[in-house]
Amino acid sequence: MREVTAPSLLDLARQTQLMRASTAQFFPRDVFRDSAWDMMLELFIADQQNRSICVKELILVSGESATSALRRIDRLEGAELLRRRTDPADHRRLAVTLTDRGINAMTAMLQHLYLTMGNATNRGTETRPD
């Protein structure tokens, strides 16, 4: 008999990223979008995979203009959720990574979305006396 294991945080982040991408089928892109969440998901996934993301990649993930995406990156950096550093492999690029605060926030958010809210959903289906 095969043991069923709980999904990892990486799996949950990927699932969330796929759900975010699927909303484009139903809503106009410029109306139903939060580029900060998309950036944080991408950075969390990259962190879990031990890979780096450069600013240009993060701008593409955001779906915004370069100017708007850079403003969003500035705000996330100001909130100490991410940091930019010169890429050691290519000094012309800036690598972006989550800070410990950013990793902790994403971990807590993913756990809340999938563990806490999942349990609340199950509780909501119980039969209640009239």
C-alpha positions as a Python dict, from the first residue, in 0.01 Angstrom:
ca = {
    (1, 'M'): (0, 0, 0),
    (2, 'R'): (138, 340, -99),
    (3, 'E'): (168, 607, 168),
    (4, 'V'): (8, 942, 85),
    (5, 'T'): (224, 1237, 183),
    (6, 'A'): (117, 1593, 235),
    (7, 'P'): (216, 1837, -38),
    (8, 'S'): (531, 2037, 24),
    (9, 'L'): (531, 2415, 45),
    (10, 'L'): (693, 2414, -299),
    (11, 'D'): (401, 2208, -434),
    (12, 'L'): (152, 2446, -274),
    (13, 'A'): (330, 2750, -418),
    (14, 'R'): (331, 2594, -766),
    (15, 'Q'): (-38, 2509, -732),
    (16, 'T'): (-113, 2867, -632),
    (17, 'Q'): (89, 2998, -925),
    (18, 'L'): (-108, 2775, -1166),
    (19, 'M'): (-437, 2898, -1017),
    (20, 'R'): (-321, 3258, -1060),
    (21, 'A'): (-234, 3193, -1424),
    (22, 'S'): (-571, 3028, -1491),
    (23, 'T'): (-762, 3338, -1379),
    (24, 'A'): (-649, 3506, -1703),
    (25, 'Q'): (-903, 3287, -1882),
    (26, 'F'): (-1188, 3449, -1691),
    (27, 'F'): (-1086, 3804, -1605),
    (28, 'P'): (-918, 4086, -1795),
    (29, 'R'): (-545, 4074, -1717),
    (30, 'D'): (-518, 4439, -1616),
    (31, 'V'): (-815, 4415, -1379),
    (32, 'F'): (-758, 4092, -1188),
    (33, 'R'): (-388, 4096, -1110),
    (34, 'D'): (-161, 4155, -815),
    (35, 'S'): (195, 4164, -938),
    (36, 'A'): (339, 4165, -586),
    (37, 'W'): (179, 3827, -514),
    (38, 'D'): (302, 3689, -847),
    (39, 'M'): (654, 3811, -773),
    (40, 'M'): (653, 3671, -422),
    (41, 'L'): (530, 3332, -545),
    (42, 'E'): (802, 3318, -812),
    (43, 'L'): (1070, 3417, -561),
    (44, 'F'): (947, 3160, -309),
    (45, 'I'): (951, 2883, -570),
    (46, 'A'): (1301, 2989, -679),
    (47, 'D'): (1416, 2987, -316),
    (48, 'Q'): (1277, 2637, -262),
    (49, 'Q'): (1460, 2521, -577),
    (50, 'N'): (1786, 2696, -478),
    (51, 'R'): (1791, 2906, -793),
    (52, 'S'): (1822, 3278, -841),
    (53, 'I'): (1594, 3520, -1021),
    (54, 'C'): (1721, 3835, -1187),
    (55, 'V'): (1530, 4163, -1191),
    (56, 'K'): (1447, 4124, -1561),
    (57, 'E'): (1285, 3783, -1498),
    (58, 'L'): (1086, 3925, -1209),
    (59, 'I'): (962, 4209, -1429),
    (60, 'L'): (838, 3952, -1683),
    (61, 'V'): (663, 3752, -1410),
    (62, 'S'): (486, 4066, -1290),
    (63, 'G'): (308, 4122, -1620),
    (64, 'E'): (350, 4496, -1568),
    (65, 'S'): (555, 4758, -1746),
    (66, 'A'): (919, 4773, -1637),
    (67, 'T'): (856, 5102, -1457),
    (68, 'S'): (556, 4970, -1262),
    (69, 'A'): (730, 4641, -1180),
    (70, 'L'): (1040, 4823, -1054),
    (71, 'R'): (822, 5040, -830),
    (72, 'R'): (661, 4723, -693),
    (73, 'I'): (1005, 4568, -635),
    (74, 'D'): (1111, 4887, -455),
    (75, 'R'): (806, 4860, -225),
    (76, 'L'): (868, 4492, -152),
    (77, 'E'): (1232, 4569, -77),
    (78, 'G'): (1126, 4860, 144),
    (79, 'A'): (903, 4619, 336),
    (80, 'E'): (1210, 4396, 380),
    (81, 'L'): (1047, 4105, 195),
    (82, 'L'): (1310, 4083, -78),
    (83, 'R'): (1660, 4207, -155),
    (84, 'R'): (1852, 4289, -470),
    (85, 'R'): (2221, 4207, -501),
    (86, 'T'): (2473, 4192, -779),
    (87, 'D'): (2465, 3845, -934),
    (88, 'P'): (2800, 3680, -852),
    (89, 'A'): (2788, 3486, -1182),
    (90, 'D'): (2725, 3798, -1393),
    (91, 'H'): (2804, 4137, -1240),
    (92, 'R'): (2585, 4312, -1497),
    (93, 'R'): (2272, 4152, -1348),
    (94, 'L'): (2090, 4207, -1021),
    (95, 'A'): (1973, 3891, -846),
    (96, 'V'): (1656, 3912, -638),
    (97, 'T'): (1594, 3685, -340),
    (98, 'L'): (1348, 3671, -57),
    (99, 'T'): (1469, 3782, 283),
    (100, 'D'): (1408, 3562, 587),
    (101, 'R'): (1106, 3783, 655),
    (102, 'G'): (979, 3719, 301),
    (103, 'I'): (1028, 3343, 330),
    (104, 'N'): (853, 3337, 667),
    (105, 'A'): (562, 3544, 533),
    (106, 'M'): (519, 3320, 228),
    (107, 'T'): (543, 3005, 439),
    (108, 'A'): (280, 3135, 680),
    (109, 'M'): (53, 3249, 396),
    (110, 'L'): (71, 2918, 207),
    (111, 'Q'): (9, 2722, 527),
    (112, 'H'): (-286, 2948, 606),
    (113, 'L'): (-433, 2917, 257),
    (114, 'Y'): (-406, 2541, 232),
    (115, 'L'): (-410, 2412, 587),
    (116, 'T'): (-616, 2654, 794),
    (117, 'M'): (-866, 2752, 526),
    (118, 'G'): (-890, 2395, 398),
    (119, 'N'): (-999, 2283, 743),
    (120, 'A'): (-1248, 2570, 763),
    (121, 'T'): (-1397, 2464, 429),
    (122, 'N'): (-1451, 2111, 559),
    (123, 'R'): (-1615, 2245, 873),
    (124, 'G'): (-1851, 2453, 662),
    (125, 'T'): (-1998, 2142, 499),
    (126, 'E'): (-2120, 1990, 824),
    (127, 'T'): (-2493, 1951, 864),
    (128, 'R'): (-2641, 2199, 1108),
    (129, 'P'): (-2968, 2155, 1290),
    (130, 'D'): (-3241, 2401, 1191),
}
